Amino acid sequence: MITSKTALTYALGGQLNINRVGYGAMQLTGTGVFGEVADRENAKKVLQAAVAAGVNFIDTAEAYGPQLNESLIADALYPYKPGVIIATKGGFNRPGPGQWIPNGHPAFIRENIEGSLKRLKVETIDLWQLHRFDPNVPVEETLAPVAEAVKAGKIRLVGLSEVNIEQIERAEKVLPIVSVQNLYNLGNRQWEEVLDYTTRRNMAFIPWFPLASGPDSMADKINKIAAAHNATTAQIALAWLLQRAENILLIPGTKSIGHLDENMKAAEIELSAEEFEELSK
């Protein structure tokens, strides 16, 4: 836990200075994370409002849409404001809504990387993340084209998603890993060991589904703390994550500018040591 005033920036890979409240763009797609977002103009306004509010870390993936989310981000934000970092991911086939099939074949990964560069209109992807390990392809083969892209200057930094410690260490034998994106929130802490590992290693930990405020058994506790701060339960969930570890980067997603503003204000909430411990139990 951070004992002093919570640090609100983090140096990703020791290179890129990131505001710890970022934006996850997955919701800006159709139902089942498939197809075009229903209101494209509104989606562009939300992305523009996020950057205007100080977000400089936006998380997307080739699989969102698929491909349409990356193009939307470029349409909304290109040319990018200096310092804005777009992180993307590769390694999933998307045959239909709600369908996610890992594909770690090198040719597919290479195609993902080249496609992301074009759709995002960048010469270098700041952070490219392997969306999942493919159980049918050795990760050394999957990451070979990623290592080539790093050497060629097409990727700056590399991360992983939904991985355990053994998988992180295996990937690190191929190339340096700077971030891990796993499911983690106030109510789901199955990856606690991985979070602590990344903190020790000074890797970023990017919890997906960060807005979940825990099971019903926690409702009274979180409602009481939210009332004390004149905040929503979602804001308290985000504030707890910011205080949980200084390497956590938040990527809450929303289709609403109102909710975006609410998420950004979570950075202003400082939980007391007692409140933090109460929520951490």
Phi, psi and chi 1 to 4 in degrees:
 res  aa     phi    psi   chi1   chi2   chi3   chi4
   1 MET       -  144.1  177.0 -164.4  168.5      -
   2 ILE   -82.1  121.9  -58.1  163.2      -      -
   3 THR   -88.3  -33.3   49.1      -      -      -
   4 SER   -86.9 -172.1   58.9      -      -      -
   5 LYS   -54.0  130.0 -180.0   73.1  178.8  161.8
   6 THR   -58.8  127.7  -56.6      -      -      -
   7 ALA   -70.7  133.5      -      -      -      -
   8 LEU  -107.0    5.1  -66.6  177.8      -      -
   9 THR  -128.1  158.9   59.8      -      -      -
  10 TYR  -146.3  139.4  175.9   82.3      -      -
  11 ALA   -93.0  100.8      -      -      -      -
  12 LEU   -69.2  122.4 -178.4   65.2      -      -
  13 GLY    61.8   18.7      -      -      -      -
  14 GLY    68.9    9.3      -      -      -      -
  15 GLN  -121.1  -43.1  -60.6  176.3   35.9      -
  16 LEU  -108.3  119.7  -57.1  173.6      -      -
  17 ASN   -82.3  118.1 -156.9   38.3      -      -
  18 ILE  -118.5  135.3  -73.1 -178.8      -      -
  19 ASN   -74.7  127.0  -64.7  -28.9      -      -
  20 ARG   -69.1  -16.5  -69.6  179.3   61.0 -150.9
  21 VAL   -97.9  102.6 -178.8      -      -      -
  22 GLY  -104.5 -154.1      -      -      -      -
  23 TYR  -143.7  130.0  179.2   80.9      -      -
  24 GLY  -100.1  122.8      -      -      -      -
  25 ALA   -91.8    3.4      -      -      -      -
  26 MET   -56.3  -35.4 -173.8  176.1   78.6      -
  27 GLN   -67.3  -16.6  -74.6 -168.4   32.4      -
  28 LEU   -85.6   54.0  -57.4 -177.4      -      -
  29 THR  -142.9 -179.2   50.5      -      -      -
  30 GLY   -77.6 -176.9      -      -      -      -
  31 THR   -59.2  137.4  -54.9      -      -      -
  32 GLY    71.7   23.2      -      -      -      -
  33 VAL    54.6   39.4 -160.9      -      -      -
  34 PHE  -136.3  133.9 -157.3   81.8      -      -
  35 GLY    83.1 -179.4      -      -      -      -
  36 GLU   -74.6  146.4 -166.6   68.6   81.4      -
  37 VAL   -61.4  145.5   64.1      -      -      -
  38 ALA   -60.6  -45.3      -      -      -      -
  39 ASP  -117.9   92.3 -172.8  -20.2      -      -
  40 ARG   -67.8  -38.7 -157.3  165.3 -166.5  -80.8
  41 GLU   -64.6  -41.0  -75.5  -48.7  -56.3      -
  42 ASN   -63.7  -41.4  173.9   69.1      -      -
  43 ALA   -60.1  -41.4      -      -      -      -
  44 LYS   -64.6  -39.2  -74.9  163.2   70.8  172.7
  45 LYS   -65.4  -37.7  -76.3  174.9 -174.9  165.7
  46 VAL   -63.8  -44.8  169.3      -      -      -
  47 LEU   -61.8  -43.5  -73.9  162.0      -      -
  48 GLN   -66.0  -38.3  -70.6  158.3   -2.1      -
  49 ALA   -66.9  -36.4      -      -      -      -
  50 ALA   -60.9  -47.5      -      -      -      -
  51 VAL   -66.7  -40.1  171.5      -      -      -
  52 ALA   -62.4  -29.9      -      -      -      -
  53 ALA   -84.1   -3.0      -      -      -      -
  54 GLY   110.7    0.9      -      -      -      -
  55 VAL   -68.0  127.7  166.7      -      -      -
  56 ASN  -127.6   16.6   72.0  -17.4      -      -
  57 PHE  -136.9  111.1 -177.1   68.2      -      -
  58 ILE  -119.5  128.4  -65.4  171.8      -      -
  59 ASP  -106.3  127.0 -178.1   78.9      -      -
  60 THR  -138.3 -168.1 -177.6      -      -      -
  61 ALA  -163.4  151.2      -      -      -      -
  62 GLU   -57.1  -33.4 -172.1  -86.4  -14.6      -
  63 ALA   -75.8  -14.1      -      -      -      -
  64 TYR   -79.7  106.8  -60.4  163.9      -      -
  65 GLY   125.4  -53.3      -      -      -      -
  66 PRO   -67.2  158.4   25.0  -30.7      -      -
  67 GLN    72.9  -29.4  -55.8  178.6   -3.8      -
  68 LEU   -66.0  -31.3  -60.7  168.0      -      -
  69 ASN   -67.1  -41.3 -163.2 -114.6      -      -
  70 GLU   -62.0  -43.9  -69.2  177.0  -35.7      -
  71 SER   -63.9  -38.0  -60.9      -      -      -
  72 LEU   -61.5  -44.5  170.3   68.8      -      -
  73 ILE   -60.3  -44.6  -72.9  168.2      -      -
  74 ALA   -63.4  -42.4      -      -      -      -
  75 ASP   -61.3  -37.6  -76.3   -4.4      -      -
  76 ALA   -80.0  -35.7      -      -      -      -
  77 LEU  -119.5  -13.5  -59.3  176.6      -      -
  78 TYR   -80.3  135.9 -175.4   84.9      -      -
  79 PRO   -70.8  137.8   23.5  -30.6      -      -
  80 TYR   -71.2  141.2  -58.4  106.6      -      -
  81 LYS   -60.6  139.0 -174.9  177.8  173.2 -177.6
  82 PRO   -53.8  134.2  -25.7   33.6      -      -
  83 GLY    92.6   -9.8      -      -      -      -
  84 VAL   -77.9  127.2  168.8      -      -      -
  85 ILE  -110.6  123.3  -67.6  144.6      -      -
  86 ILE  -105.6  117.3  -48.0  -68.4      -      -
  87 ALA   -99.4  136.6      -      -      -      -
  88 THR  -131.8  174.1 -166.8      -      -      -
  89 LYS  -137.0  158.7  -62.6  179.6  -76.9  -65.7
  90 GLY  -143.9  163.9      -      -      -      -
  91 GLY   115.6   20.8      -      -      -      -
  92 PHE  -129.6  134.4 -100.6  135.7      -      -
  93 ASN   -85.9  141.9  -79.6  -26.6      -      -
  94 ARG  -126.4   83.7  -63.4  -63.4  -42.5  -75.9
  95 PRO   -70.9  -22.0   19.6  -26.9      -      -
  96 GLY  -170.5  177.4      -      -      -      -
  97 PRO   -55.7  133.0  -22.0   31.7      -      -
  98 GLY    71.0    5.1      -      -      -      -
  99 GLN  -104.1  127.3  -66.0  177.1  -80.4      -
 100 TRP  -134.8  112.0  -55.4   79.8      -      -
 101 ILE  -121.0  114.2  -59.1  167.2      -      -
 102 PRO   -58.9  136.7  -23.0   33.8      -      -
 103 ASN  -138.2  102.6 -176.1  -15.6      -      -
 104 GLY  -103.6   16.8      -      -      -      -
 105 HIS   -65.2  133.3  -72.2   93.1      -      -
 106 PRO   -52.5  -40.5  -27.0   34.6      -      -
 107 ALA   -63.4  -37.8      -      -      -      -
 108 PHE   -69.2  -42.0 -178.3   70.1      -      -
 109 ILE   -63.3  -43.3  -63.5  -63.5      -      -
 110 ARG   -60.0  -43.1 -164.3  171.6  -75.4  111.3
 111 GLU   -63.7  -41.6 -176.3 -174.9  -57.1      -
 112 ASN   -58.2  -47.7  -82.9 -169.6      -      -
 113 ILE   -62.6  -49.1  -67.2  166.0      -      -
 114 GLU   -62.7  -40.3  -66.6  -60.7  -28.9      -
 115 GLY   -64.7  -42.1      -      -      -      -
 116 SER   -63.5  -41.7  -68.7      -      -      -
 117 LEU   -56.2  -45.8  -73.4  162.7      -      -
 118 LYS   -67.6  -48.4  -72.7 -167.2 -176.1   84.0
 119 ARG   -66.7  -37.1  -74.0 -176.1  -67.5  -85.8
 120 LEU   -82.8   -9.4  -68.7  169.4      -      -
 121 LYS    60.5   43.8  -61.2 -177.5  178.9  175.2
 122 VAL  -124.3  156.5  -66.7      -      -      -
 123 GLU   -90.7  -23.4  -68.7 -179.1    5.0      -
 124 THR  -137.4  129.0  -56.5      -      -      -
 125 ILE   -83.1  121.3  -64.6  165.3      -      -
 126 ASP   -62.0  -46.5  -72.5  -43.3      -      -
 127 LEU  -138.4  115.8  175.3   64.5      -      -
 128 TRP  -109.1  129.7 -172.5   92.9      -      -
 129 GLN  -119.6  138.2  -55.6  153.2   93.2      -
 130 LEU   -77.1  116.9  178.9   61.8      -      -
 131 HIS   -64.4  -39.7 -138.6  148.1      -      -
 132 ARG  -155.8  151.8  -70.3  -66.8 -175.5  -81.5
 133 PHE   -72.8  134.7  -84.6   43.9      -      -
 134 ASP   -89.7  118.5 -177.0  -17.4      -      -
 135 PRO   -63.5  -15.7   20.3  -29.3      -      -
 136 ASN   -97.1   -3.3  -59.3  -49.1      -      -
 137 VAL  -133.3  126.1 -178.4      -      -      -
 138 PRO   -56.5  135.2  -21.3   32.0      -      -
 139 VAL   -62.5  -26.0   76.1      -      -      -
 140 GLU   -61.2  -37.5  -66.9   78.1    7.3      -
 141 GLU   -72.5  -41.6  -68.4  179.3   22.6      -
 142 THR   -59.3  -42.5  -63.1      -      -      -
 143 LEU   -85.2   -8.1  -69.9  175.1      -      -
 144 ALA   -57.7  -48.4      -      -      -      -
 145 PRO   -68.4  -22.9   18.7  -28.2      -      -
 146 VAL   -69.7  -45.1 -177.4      -      -      -
 147 ALA   -60.9  -39.0      -      -      -      -
 148 GLU   -62.0  -42.3  -73.1  167.3   18.5      -
 149 ALA   -66.5  -34.9      -      -      -      -
 150 VAL   -63.6  -47.1  170.7      -      -      -
 151 LYS   -61.8  -34.3  -82.5 -177.4 -169.6  162.8
 152 ALA   -81.7   -2.5      -      -      -      -
 153 GLY    80.9   12.1      -      -      -      -
 154 LYS   -86.2  -21.1  -65.7  177.6  179.1 -179.4
 155 ILE  -130.9  134.2  -68.9  173.3      -      -
 156 ARG   -88.5  -53.7 -177.8  168.0  -75.9  114.2
 157 LEU  -131.5  155.4  -59.1  168.2      -      -
 158 VAL  -126.4  138.6  177.8      -      -      -
 159 GLY  -131.8  175.8      -      -      -      -
 160 LEU  -129.5  160.6  -54.5  170.6      -      -
 161 SER  -133.3  139.7  179.9      -      -      -
 162 GLU    52.4   63.3  -79.3  -57.5  -83.4      -
 163 VAL  -129.4  155.2  -74.5      -      -      -
 164 ASN   -98.6  177.4   58.3   34.6      -      -
 165 ILE   -62.7  -42.0  -68.2  169.5      -      -
 166 GLU   -59.6  -41.0 -176.6 -173.6    5.2      -
 167 GLN   -67.9  -38.4  -71.4  172.3  -40.2      -
 168 ILE   -59.9  -47.5  -62.5  167.8      -      -
 169 GLU   -66.3  -33.8  -70.0  176.4  -18.4      -
 170 ARG   -67.5  -43.3 -173.2  172.9  169.5 -174.1
 171 ALA   -64.5  -35.5      -      -      -      -
 172 GLU   -66.9  -15.7  -80.9 -164.6  -63.1      -
 173 LYS   -74.8  -15.7  -71.5  175.4 -178.8  167.5
 174 VAL   -95.5  -43.8 -178.2      -      -      -
 175 LEU  -163.1  160.7   76.5 -178.2      -      -
 176 PRO   -64.8  141.1  -19.4   31.5      -      -
 177 ILE  -115.4  128.0  -60.1  -61.9      -      -
 178 VAL  -109.2  -11.8  -55.8      -      -      -
 179 SER  -152.8  156.1   66.0      -      -      -
 180 VAL  -133.2  128.9  171.0      -      -      -
 181 GLN  -114.9  101.8 -175.6  170.1  153.0      -
 182 ASN  -123.7  158.8  -78.3   13.3      -      -
 183 LEU   -65.0  124.6  172.6   62.8      -      -
 184 TYR  -165.2  134.1 -174.2   82.6      -      -
 185 ASN  -163.3 -176.6   52.8   54.0      -      -
 186 LEU   -55.4  -35.8 -162.0   49.1      -      -
 187 GLY   -98.3  -11.5      -      -      -      -
 188 ASN  -132.5  104.7 -173.8  -29.9      -      -
 189 ARG  -120.0   34.8  -54.6 -175.7 -154.2  170.5
 190 GLN   -61.9  -24.0   62.9  173.1  -40.7      -
 191 TRP  -101.9   25.3  -67.5  114.0      -      -
 192 GLU   -54.1  -43.0 -163.9   99.3   82.0      -
 193 GLU   -62.6  -38.9 -172.7 -176.1   22.9      -
 194 VAL   -69.2  -40.8  173.5      -      -      -
 195 LEU   -57.9  -48.3  167.4   55.2      -      -
 196 ASP   -62.8  -36.6  -70.0  -20.8      -      -
 197 TYR   -63.0  -46.1  175.0   84.0      -      -
 198 THR   -66.0  -34.6   60.9      -      -      -
 199 THR   -63.2  -45.6  -54.4      -      -      -
 200 ARG   -62.1  -35.6  -70.5 -166.2  -56.1  -87.6
 201 ARG   -88.6   -0.6  -62.9  -74.2  -43.5  -80.8
 202 ASN    56.2   41.9 -163.4   24.5      -      -
 203 MET   -99.6  148.4  -65.7  172.6  175.2      -
 204 ALA   -70.6  144.9      -      -      -      -
 205 PHE  -118.4  120.6 -173.5   87.5      -      -
 206 ILE  -114.2   94.2  -51.9  167.9      -      -
 207 PRO   -72.4  126.7   22.9  -25.9      -      -
 208 TRP   -93.6  154.3   58.8  -90.3      -      -
 209 PHE    61.3   49.2 -160.2   32.1      -      -
 210 PRO   -74.9  -17.2   30.1  -36.4      -      -
 211 LEU   -80.3  -11.7  -74.0  165.6      -      -
 212 ALA   -60.0  131.2      -      -      -      -
 213 SER  -104.9   17.1   54.2      -      -      -
 214 GLY    99.4  172.2      -      -      -      -
 215 PRO   -72.0  168.6   25.5  -32.1      -      -
 216 ASP   -56.3  -30.9  -68.5  -18.2      -      -
 217 SER   -62.8  -19.4   58.9      -      -      -
 218 MET   -96.4   -5.2  -72.6 -175.0   72.0      -
 219 ALA   -57.5  -49.3      -      -      -      -
 220 ASP   -59.4  -44.1  -71.9  -12.9      -      -
 221 LYS   -60.0  -51.9 -162.2 -172.9  -74.6 -173.6
 222 ILE   -71.5  -34.9 -165.4  167.1      -      -
 223 ASN   -63.5  -40.2  -73.9  -24.3      -      -
 224 LYS   -64.1  -44.1 -174.8  179.4  168.1 -170.9
 225 ILE   -68.0  -40.3  -68.2  169.9      -      -
 226 ALA   -60.7  -43.0      -      -      -      -
 227 ALA   -62.8  -39.5      -      -      -      -
 228 ALA   -63.4  -27.9      -      -      -      -
 229 HIS  -102.7    4.5  -72.3  -87.7      -      -
 230 ASN    52.5   46.6 -166.6   25.0      -      -
 231 ALA  -128.2  167.8      -      -      -      -
 232 THR   -86.6  163.3   65.2      -      -      -
 233 THR   -64.3  -33.6   54.5      -      -      -
 234 ALA   -64.5  -40.3      -      -      -      -
 235 GLN   -63.9  -38.9  -74.3  174.3  -40.4      -
 236 ILE   -66.3  -39.3  -63.8  -59.6      -      -
 237 ALA   -60.2  -41.4      -      -      -      -
 238 LEU   -70.7  -41.1  -66.8  177.2      -      -
 239 ALA   -62.9  -38.4      -      -      -      -
 240 TRP   -63.0  -42.6  178.6   81.3      -      -
 241 LEU   -62.0  -42.6  -76.2  167.6      -      -
 242 LEU   -60.6  -34.8  -74.8  171.5      -      -
 243 GLN   -87.5  -17.3  -77.3  178.7 -121.5      -
 244 ARG   -63.6  -41.4  170.4   61.4 -177.3   83.4
 245 ALA  -161.2  139.7      -      -      -      -
 246 GLU   -75.6   -7.3   58.3 -168.2    4.3      -
 247 ASN   -94.3    2.1   61.3  -42.9      -      -
 248 ILE   -78.0  127.1  -74.8  180.0      -      -
 249 LEU  -110.2  126.8  -54.6 -179.3      -      -
 250 LEU   -92.6  138.8  -61.8 -178.2      -      -
 251 ILE  -132.4   56.6   50.1  164.9      -      -
 252 PRO   -63.2  143.1   24.7  -33.0      -      -
 253 GLY  -114.9  153.4      -      -      -      -
 254 THR  -163.5  156.5  178.2      -      -      -
 255 LYS  -101.6    4.0  -65.9  177.2 -177.0  174.8
 256 SER  -118.1  131.7  150.7      -      -      -
 257 ILE   -65.6  -33.8  -71.1  175.6      -      -
 258 GLY   -61.1  -46.2      -      -      -      -
 259 HIS   -67.9  -34.9  -78.0  153.0      -      -
 260 LEU   -58.9  -47.6  170.8   71.5      -      -
 261 ASP   -60.2  -41.6  -68.8  -19.5      -      -
 262 GLU   -61.5  -45.4 -173.9 -178.1  -63.6      -
 263 ASN   -62.2  -41.1  -66.6  -20.1      -      -
 264 MET   -63.1  -35.2  -64.8  -61.1  -67.3      -
 265 LYS   -70.7  -14.2  -73.2 -168.8  174.4   87.4
 266 ALA   -59.6  -28.1      -      -      -      -
 267 ALA   -66.9  -18.3      -      -      -      -
 268 GLU   -86.2  -10.4  -61.4  167.2   13.9      -
 269 ILE   -88.4  125.0  -62.1  168.7      -      -
 270 GLU  -114.0  107.0 -170.2   76.9   16.8      -
 271 LEU   -71.5  142.6  -59.7  171.6      -      -
 272 SER   -70.4  163.4   69.3      -      -      -
 273 ALA   -57.5  -38.3      -      -      -      -
 274 GLU   -67.2  -43.6  -66.5   75.3   21.6      -
 275 GLU   -63.8  -43.8  -71.3  168.8  -25.9      -
 276 PHE   -59.7  -46.9  179.4   85.3      -      -
 277 GLU   -64.0  -39.8  -67.8  -54.2  -32.1      -
 278 GLU   -59.4  -44.4 -174.5   69.6   13.8      -
 279 LEU   -73.2  -27.4  -68.4  171.0      -      -
 280 SER   -77.4  -16.8  -60.4      -      -      -
 281 LYS   -62.5      -  -75.7  175.9 -172.4  168.7
